[in-house]
């Protein structure tokens, strides 16, 4: 199954690159094809790296949450020194 998926992706990629090479000769069509190719390759990259992106955003969220929590607790300590009620 993996080999079939890779072959299909290779065929699509080859078709897009071929269309891009042909479309480059027509001014506006070439730019549209290049933009479409860029969007296609970007979504392929994101799809292939989605778990890494999720893990990184989770780690960043935990880090920022930890910083905010620490800052809140330090603020509480400072306020307790100013007004010991």
C-alpha positions in Angstrom: 0.0 0.0 0.0 2.8 2.4 0.9 4.5 1.8 -2.5 1.3 2.4 -4.3 0.8 5.7 -2.4 4.3 6.8 -3.2 3.9 5.9 -6.9 0.7 7.9 -7.1 2.2 10.9 -5.3 5.2 10.7 -7.7 2.9 10.6 -10.7 0.9 13.6 -9.4 4.1 15.5 -8.6 5.6 14.8 -12.0 2.3 16.0 -13.7 2.3 19.2 -11.7 6.0 19.9 -12.4 5.4 19.2 -16.1 2.3 21.5 -16.2 4.4 24.1 -14.4 7.2 23.9 -17.0 4.7 24.2 -19.9 2.6 27.0 -18.2 5.6 29.1 -17.5 5.6 30.2 -21.1 2.2 31.8 -20.8 2.5 34.9 -18.6 -0.6 34.7 -16.3 -1.2 31.0 -16.6 2.4 30.3 -15.4 1.9 32.3 -12.3 -1.3 30.6 -11.4 0.2 27.2 -12.0 3.2 28.1 -9.8 0.9 29.3 -7.0 -1.2 26.1 -7.2 2.0 24.0 -7.2 3.3 25.9 -4.1 -0.1 25.4 -2.3 -0.1 21.7 -3.2 3.5 21.1 -2.0 2.8 23.1 1.2 -0.2 21.0 2.1 1.7 17.8 1.3 4.5 18.9 3.7 2.0 19.8 6.4 0.2 16.5 6.0 3.5 14.6 6.3 4.6 16.6 9.4 1.3 17.1 11.1 2.2 15.1 14.2 5.4 17.1 14.6 3.5 20.3 14.3 0.9 19.2 16.9 3.6 18.1 19.3 5.5 21.4 18.9 2.4 23.5 19.4 1.4 21.4 22.5 4.9 21.9 24.0 4.8 25.6 23.3 1.3 25.9 24.9 2.5 24.0 28.0 5.6 26.3 28.2 3.6 29.5 27.9 1.0 28.2 30.4 3.8 27.4 32.8 5.3 30.9 32.4 1.9 32.5 33.0 1.2 30.4 36.0 4.6 31.1 37.5 4.2 34.9 36.8 0.7 34.8 38.5 2.1 33.0 41.6 5.0 35.4 41.8 2.6 38.3 41.6 0.6 36.8 44.4 3.7 36.6 46.6 4.6 40.2 45.8 1.1 41.4 46.7 1.2 39.4 50.0 4.4 41.3 50.9 2.7 44.6 50.2 -0.6 43.9 51.9 -0.2 41.0 54.3 -4.0 40.5 54.8 
